[in-house]
Amino acid sequence: MRHPRLATFTAGGKARYGAVTTKGVVDLSARHEEWPTLREVIEADALGKLAEEADAFDADFAVEDIGYQIPVPSPEKIICVGVNYPDRNEEYKDGQAAPSNPSLFIRFPRSFVGHGAALVRPLESPQLDYEGEIVIVIGKGGRRIAEADALGHIAALSLCNEGTIRDWVRHAKFNVTQGKNFDRTGSIGPWLVPFTDEAQIADIALSTRVNGEIRQQDRTSRMIFSFRKIINYISTFTTLVPGDIIVTGTPTGAGARFDPPIWLKPGDVIEVEADGIGVLRNSVVDEAAA
């Protein structure tokens, strides 16, 4: 069964949202002025309603005539999980077992572009790297959410290329914020797939390709910290709200782990693919040419 796909996009010089279907793109924002963006749709618990409704309308745009944007505009929080796959933990070669709690860091919306847009390699460093990840989007907010209840707080799934400037994550002793937040170095999308039940996320195959070559490959069933645990842990210290984005960790195989490292360069094409979600595709340009 094809999962419904709800995207934020630009067309005719205007920001919109709608459903990407086999017929084309249905502009649902024009039919729902009560919800200015998908963030308000999520808050109203109406993603499923929109997905069902799209079948009744003809397409308003061809897919090639839209520009994809980050699916949830202006999220209050984008929280990323660091090491969350067993082989990724072993990459650090520090002899330590997987930690008992997830490593977390924050990204700013400005550091991401949408599907089809170019990632920008900044002037300050050539060390642009890729990290393919599953995204969960919070639908029902809450604080101190129990693991048993956690999945009821997910509205949708998406994909992320959590692009990183590697030398800038080591500029200070403890934090990685700088290397994770250069403008337009990562991507989220192409769309949101409404969340239905645990079977949808229990064993997702996730892979990342660079110029067609598989670099990362793993399954969510092997994650060190489950989706339930991640939501429970994060909500212990911060109140999650509708539209919050949680990026859940990347498998082994990023460019930094090759000897010598293989950094992304202008002209490269990165594809992050996951069962039931789709393919997030981006190219690379230098900032001077962007």
C-alpha positions as CSV (number, residue, x, y, z in Angstrom):
1,M,0.0,0.0,0.0
2,R,1.3,3.5,-0.9
3,H,1.5,5.7,2.2
4,P,0.1,9.2,1.8
5,R,2.7,11.9,1.3
6,L,2.1,15.5,2.5
7,A,4.6,18.1,1.6
8,T,5.4,21.8,2.1
9,F,6.4,23.4,-1.2
10,T,6.6,26.6,-3.2
11,A,4.7,27.0,-6.5
12,G,3.9,30.2,-8.4
13,G,6.1,32.2,-5.9
14,K,4.0,31.2,-2.9
15,A,4.5,28.8,0.0
16,R,1.9,26.0,0.1
17,Y,1.3,22.5,1.4
18,G,-0.5,19.5,-0.1
19,A,-0.4,15.9,-1.2
20,V,2.1,14.4,-3.6
21,T,0.1,11.8,-5.6
22,T,0.4,9.7,-8.7
23,K,-1.6,12.4,-10.5
24,G,0.6,15.3,-9.3
25,V,0.5,17.7,-6.4
26,V,-2.8,18.6,-4.8
27,D,-2.7,22.0,-3.2
28,L,-4.5,21.5,0.1
29,S,-3.5,24.8,1.6
30,A,-5.7,26.6,-0.8
31,R,-8.6,24.5,0.5
32,H,-7.9,24.9,4.2
33,E,-7.2,28.5,5.1
34,E,-7.8,27.6,8.8
35,W,-4.4,25.9,8.8
36,P,-1.7,28.2,7.3
37,T,1.0,25.5,7.3
38,L,1.5,21.8,8.0
39,R,2.5,22.8,11.6
40,E,-1.1,23.9,12.3
41,V,-2.4,20.8,10.5
42,I,-0.3,18.6,12.9
43,E,-1.5,20.6,15.9
44,A,-5.1,20.0,14.8
45,D,-4.4,16.2,14.4
46,A,-5.6,16.5,10.8
47,L,-2.8,14.9,8.8
48,G,-4.9,11.8,8.2
49,K,-7.9,13.8,7.2
50,L,-5.8,15.7,4.6
51,A,-4.3,12.6,3.2
52,E,-7.7,11.0,2.7
53,E,-9.2,14.2,1.2
54,A,-6.5,14.5,-1.4
55,D,-7.9,11.6,-3.5
56,A,-11.1,13.6,-4.2
57,F,-9.2,16.4,-6.0
58,D,-7.4,16.7,-9.3
59,A,-3.8,17.7,-9.2
60,D,-3.1,21.5,-9.1
61,F,0.6,21.2,-10.0
62,A,3.0,18.8,-11.8
63,V,5.7,17.5,-9.4
64,E,8.4,19.1,-11.6
65,D,6.8,22.5,-11.1
66,I,7.2,22.7,-7.3
67,G,10.1,23.4,-5.0
68,Y,10.1,21.2,-1.9
69,Q,10.7,22.9,1.4
70,I,11.3,21.5,4.9
71,P,8.0,19.7,5.7
72,V,7.3,21.4,9.0
73,P,8.1,25.1,8.7
74,S,9.5,26.9,11.7
75,P,9.4,24.0,14.2
76,E,9.9,25.0,17.8
77,K,12.6,22.4,18.2
78,I,14.9,20.2,16.1
79,I,16.5,17.6,18.4
80,C,19.1,15.2,17.0
81,V,20.2,11.9,18.5
82,G,24.0,11.2,18.2
83,V,25.1,7.6,18.4
84,N,22.1,5.3,17.9
85,Y,23.3,2.2,15.9
86,P,25.7,-0.5,17.3
87,D,28.3,-0.2,14.5
88,R,28.2,3.6,14.9
89,N,29.2,3.3,18.5
90,E,32.1,1.0,17.6
91,E,33.4,3.6,15.2
92,Y,34.6,5.7,18.1
93,K,37.1,3.0,19.1
94,D,37.1,4.1,22.7
95,G,36.4,0.7,24.2
96,Q,33.2,1.9,25.7
97,A,29.9,0.1,25.6
98,A,26.8,1.9,24.2
99,P,25.8,4.6,26.7
100,S,22.7,4.2,28.8
101,N,21.2,7.4,27.6
102,P,21.2,9.0,24.1
103,S,23.5,11.8,23.1
104,L,21.6,14.8,21.9
105,F,22.2,18.1,20.2
106,I,20.1,20.9,18.7
107,R,19.9,22.1,15.1
108,F,18.3,25.3,13.7
109,P,15.8,25.2,10.9
110,R,18.0,27.4,8.7
111,S,20.6,24.6,8.6
112,F,18.3,22.5,6.5
113,V,17.0,22.7,2.9
114,G,14.2,20.6,1.3
115,H,14.3,17.7,-1.1
116,G,15.9,18.5,-4.4
117,A,17.7,21.6,-3.2
118,A,21.5,21.7,-3.1
119,L,23.4,21.3,0.1
120,V,25.9,24.1,0.5
121,R,29.6,23.5,1.3
122,P,30.6,26.6,3.3
123,L,33.6,28.8,2.7
124,E,35.2,27.8,6.0
125,S,35.7,24.1,5.4
126,P,35.7,21.4,2.7
127,Q,34.7,18.7,5.3
128,L,30.9,18.5,4.4
129,D,29.7,15.0,5.4
130,Y,26.4,13.1,5.1
131,E,24.3,11.3,7.7
132,G,21.1,9.5,6.6
133,E,18.4,9.3,9.3
134,I,14.8,8.7,10.1
135,V,12.8,11.7,11.4
136,I,9.8,11.5,13.7
137,V,7.5,14.5,14.0
138,I,5.7,15.1,17.2
139,G,1.9,15.4,17.0
140,K,0.6,15.3,20.5
141,G,2.7,17.4,22.9
142,G,3.7,16.4,26.4
143,R,6.2,16.3,29.3
144,R,7.6,13.2,31.0
145,I,5.9,11.0,28.4
146,A,6.0,7.3,29.5
147,E,7.6,4.8,27.0
148,A,4.3,2.9,26.9
149,D,2.5,6.0,25.7
150,A,5.3,7.5,23.5
151,L,4.2,6.3,20.1
152,G,0.8,8.0,20.6
153,H,2.7,11.3,20.4
154,I,4.1,10.7,16.9
155,A,2.3,12.5,14.0
156,A,4.4,11.5,11.0
157,L,7.7,10.2,9.7
158,S,10.2,11.8,7.3
159,L,13.9,11.6,6.3
160,C,17.0,13.7,7.1
161,N,20.4,14.1,5.7
162,E,22.0,15.4,8.8
163,G,24.9,17.1,7.0
164,T,27.9,18.0,9.2
165,I,31.0,20.1,8.9
166,R,33.4,17.6,10.5
167,D,36.3,19.8,11.6
168,W,33.9,22.3,13.1
169,V,32.4,19.7,15.5
170,R,35.8,19.6,17.2
171,H,36.3,23.3,17.7
172,A,35.6,23.1,21.4
173,K,36.0,20.5,24.1
174,F,32.4,19.3,24.7
175,N,30.0,20.5,22.0
176,V,29.2,19.8,18.3
177,T,26.8,22.7,17.8
178,Q,29.0,24.7,15.4
179,G,29.6,21.8,12.9
180,K,26.0,20.9,12.9
181,N,24.4,24.2,12.1
182,F,26.0,25.8,9.1
183,D,23.3,27.2,6.9
184,R,21.9,24.8,4.3
185,T,24.2,21.9,5.1
186,G,21.5,19.3,5.7
187,S,18.1,18.4,4.4
188,I,14.7,17.1,5.6
189,G,11.9,15.7,3.5
190,P,10.7,15.1,0.9
191,W,7.4,14.9,2.8
192,L,5.6,13.7,5.8
193,V,4.1,10.2,5.9
194,P,1.4,10.1,8.6
195,F,2.2,7.7,11.4
196,T,-0.2,4.8,11.9
197,D,1.2,2.1,14.2
198,E,4.4,0.5,15.6
199,A,4.7,-2.0,12.7
200,Q,5.3,1.0,10.4
201,I,8.6,1.9,12.3
202,A,9.7,-1.4,13.9
203,D,12.1,-2.6,11.2
204,I,12.6,0.2,8.6
205,A,15.5,-0.4,6.2
206,L,17.5,2.8,6.0
207,S,20.3,3.5,3.5
208,T,22.3,6.4,2.2
209,R,23.9,6.5,-1.3
210,V,26.4,8.9,-2.7
211,N,26.5,9.0,-6.5
212,G,24.7,5.7,-6.5
213,E,27.1,3.9,-4.2
214,I,25.7,2.6,-0.9
215,R,27.6,4.1,2.0
216,Q,25.2,3.5,4.9
217,Q,22.8,0.7,5.5
218,D,21.0,-0.5,8.7
219,R,17.5,-1.2,10.2
220,T,15.6,0.6,12.9
221,S,15.2,-2.7,14.7
222,R,18.9,-2.4,15.6
223,M,18.7,1.1,17.1
224,I,20.3,1.3,20.5
225,F,17.6,3.7,21.7
226,S,14.1,2.9,20.5
227,F,11.6,5.6,19.2
228,R,9.8,5.1,22.5
229,K,12.9,5.6,24.6
230,I,13.9,8.7,22.6
231,I,10.6,10.4,23.2
232,N,10.5,9.4,26.8
233,Y,14.0,10.7,27.5
234,I,13.7,14.0,25.6
235,S,10.4,14.8,27.2
236,T,11.9,14.4,30.7
237,F,13.7,17.7,30.4
238,T,11.7,19.6,27.8
239,T,8.0,19.9,26.8
240,L,7.5,18.5,23.4
241,V,5.0,20.4,21.2
242,P,3.2,19.6,17.9
243,G,5.6,20.0,15.0
244,D,8.8,19.3,16.9
245,I,11.3,17.3,14.8
246,I,13.4,14.5,16.3
247,V,16.2,13.2,14.1
248,T,16.9,9.7,15.4
249,G,20.5,8.8,14.5
250,T,22.6,7.6,11.6
251,P,24.2,4.2,10.8
252,T,27.9,3.6,10.3
253,G,29.5,4.7,7.0
254,A,29.7,8.4,7.0
255,G,32.5,9.9,4.9
256,A,34.6,10.7,8.0
257,R,35.0,7.0,8.7
258,F,36.9,6.2,5.4
259,D,40.7,6.2,5.3
260,P,41.3,8.8,4.0
261,P,38.0,10.5,4.6
262,I,35.7,11.1,1.7
263,W,34.1,14.5,1.9
264,L,31.1,15.6,-0.2
265,K,32.1,17.9,-3.2
266,P,30.2,20.0,-5.7
267,G,28.2,17.8,-8.1
268,D,27.8,14.9,-5.7
269,V,24.2,13.5,-5.3
270,I,23.2,12.1,-1.9
271,E,20.1,9.9,-1.6
272,V,18.6,8.8,1.8
273,E,16.0,6.1,1.4
274,A,13.8,4.3,3.9
275,D,11.0,1.7,3.6
276,G,7.6,3.3,3.5
277,I,8.9,6.8,3.5
278,G,10.6,7.4,0.2
279,V,13.9,8.9,-1.1
280,L,15.4,12.3,0.0
281,R,17.7,13.5,-2.7
282,N,20.1,16.5,-2.7
283,S,23.1,17.7,-4.7
284,V,26.0,19.7,-3.4
285,V,27.3,23.2,-4.4
286,D,30.0,25.4,-3.0
287,E,28.8,28.5,-1.1
288,A,30.6,30.8,-3.6
289,A,28.5,29.4,-6.4
290,A,25.2,29.1,-4.5
